[in-house]
Amino acid sequence: MALATMERQQERQQHSEGPVARAIEKETAKLPSDTFLWAAIGSMAVSVALQATGKKHASVFVGQWAPTLLIFGLYNKLVKQLGSDRTENAL
């Protein structure tokens, strides 16, 4: 039983997050999750405005930010709820 527990701890240590990922997650966890939602909505609004003014390439460029921002928001929410490192949430 103790051997199996030691093996699981060693496996967790081998697959833990690095210091850069931890630092980024520590800072982004300070942001409310809806920040990313509002940023995505803002990028869509700017895209519509650019489209209306005839700047089609800029409109497409800015409009493509929305899915990325939403994924960042989802990641931020998951990190806040579950943590990113299995060693911190081990049973």
Secondary structure, 3 states (H helix, E strand, C coil): CHHHHHHHHHHHHHCCCCHHHHHHHHHHCCCCCHHHHHHHHHHHHHHHHHHHCCCHHHHHHHHCHHHHHHHHHHHHHHHHHHCCCCCCCCC
